[in-house]
Amino acid sequence: MHSVSVKVPSSQGLMMAATLDLPDTTPIAYAMFAHCFTGSRFTPAAARVSKTLADSGIACLRFDFPGLGQSEGEFSETTFSSNVDDIVAASEWLREHYSAPQLLIGHSLGGAASLKAATKIASLKAVATLGAPFDPAHAVLHFADRISDVDEHGAVTLALGGRDVTISRSFLEDLAELNPEDHLSKLRKPLLLLHSPIDQTVGVDNAQLIFRVTRYPKSLMTLDKADHLLTKEGAAQRAAQIIRTWVEPYLEPENADDVIPEDVVEATTIKASKYGAAVRGSSHSFITDRAKSQGGKSLGSTPASLFASALAASNAQSIKQAAIEKRITALKDVKVTISRAVSPDTSTLKFRRKISLIGTFTEAEHAELMAATKNCSLEQMLSPGIMIDNDEA
């Protein structure tokens, strides 16, 4: 995958700093990620979930809400409702410049905002939340002892996440006026709630309350042993993998018309590595790259190793086919090992092959199975300048 930096206009026209994580192949679909309260697009949950989704074929836009991260504006001038509108604005930008989002993911308060924004984004096919509070006013509980400062001064400045953040009276009043059941009951999208049972910031009972109010199809899944911010190694990636598997039936693949015919293979260079390429066939796709010692990034198997793999697999298939056709039932398994051999003749590409036949055979059966490699379709395609030496098993 690779990432590009973009600027996205907010609902008020401020420029929000954003990152679009893209797969190296044509995206299956586009998604958006709304970060947690006073966080940014670089928090572990936002960055790692988005990148993992991109690795699996789903492009994901993550952005900083106004007044946070690298975006324009003052956080003190924002509200929960304006954040909801900003998510909708970002979805419009994504639709105009790339493709309309089919999946919306929100973390913590960003999850609560996503649940409301989802009722306003027609293109969405599904919504997922991570550690989202049932009532967005839950955010107030973390500084309840400073509420009197808001009453006296109209705002309160708090140190959150290593920076000073000003919480305004309008922010708190907006939260206080919100009734989550109003918009949750109107949500008509498949919903996935991911929550850690040991979350000390937003208790898991919040997920249970959201689940109770929303409509089917909906799922509630545990992120075991994860903290609220998903900072533990592997937690965010695991969440992304769960989301990717869950959302599959709901997506409308955008690359469905880009079909590769059978027996045709296409390799397209990728931006993630100088020599990397995305290889697509009629039913499978993968990344190939050079080793780091050869100037690549080792993002996938090298062409030479893919060739050796194909040769080994083709040999094994030919032997299995012969066993079926000749009714040699004693064959239990086949193991073919292909390695590159050093040849003094640089004009000849040489491989060493070792074939292990698992089972008890007569000499005639063994010879019949070994001879089957001569019928290997891939081997028949090799040029005269490529030699294969057999090692006796």
C-alpha positions, 0 to 999 in steps of 0.5 A: 500500500502507499499513502498520499497527503490531501486537503479536505474542506470541512463543513465550514470551509476550513482545510482539514489535513488528511491522508488517503491510504491506497492499495497497490491494486485497484481499490475494491471500495473506499472507506473513511476513518474518524479519529478519537476525541482530541486525537488526530489521523496519526493516532495508532487506531486511525493510522494502523486500521487504515493502512491494514485495510489498504493492504487488504484492498480497501482505500481509506481516508483519515483526516484531522478534525478542525483545530486538531492535528495539522488542520486549520481552525480552533478546536474551541470553535468546534462542536460534536455536531460540527464534527458530524458535519465534517465527516459528511463533508469529507465523504462528499470530497471523497466522492467527488475526487475518488469514489463515494465511501462504502464503509465508515469507521469511527473510534471513540467519540469519532465513533459516536459522531460516525453513527450520526453521520452515517444517517446522512451519507447515502453511499455507505454500505456499512458502519463500524465503531471502535470503543464508541460511547453510547452517549457522546456526553460521556466525554464530559466525565473526564473533566467533570471536576472542571465544569465550574470553570466553564460556567465561570469563564465560558471555556476550560483549557485542559492538557489532553494527549500532551497538548492544551485543548480548550473546551468551550461552553458551546461544545458542552451544551451541544453534547448535553442537547443530544439524545443518541437514541434519536439518530441510532434508531434511524440508522439503516446500515449494517453495523459492527461494534468492536469494543474491549471488555477491559476498556477503562475509558469507555466501558463495554456497556456502551457497546451493549447500549448501542447494540440494544437501540440499533437495528439489524443487521448488527454485530458486537465483537470483543477486542480482547486485551486491547486498551481504549486507544489500541496502542498495544501491538497488533490490536489495531491491525486485528481490529482492521482484519475483523472489520475487513472480514465482516464488511465483505458481504456488504461491499459492492466491488468497484473493480468488478468490471476489470476482469482478467481472462483465464490464462492471462496475467497482468503485472502493473508497477506499484508506488510502494517499491521501486521495482514492485509490481501488482500481479493479477490473474483471472482469480488471484492477485499478489505483489512481487518485488525485488529483495532489499539487496537488489534495490527492492523492499521485499514486499513480495516474492521475487520473480525468480522465486515465483518461477521456481514455485510455479515449477515445483507446483506444476511438477507436483500436480503432474505426479498427482494426475499420473497417480490418479490416471494410473490408479496408483493408490499407494501415493500419499503425498508429493513434495517437490523442492526447486532451488537455483543452481550455480552454473559456470555457463552464464547463458544457462539458467539452471535449477536443482529439483528434488522429488519426494514420493510419500508411499510404498510403490513397486519399481514400475509405479515409482518410475511411472510417477517420476516420468510424469514430470516430463508431462509438466505443462510449465516445463514444456514451456521452458526454453532450451537455455533452461536446464533442470537437474534431478536429485534422487530422493 
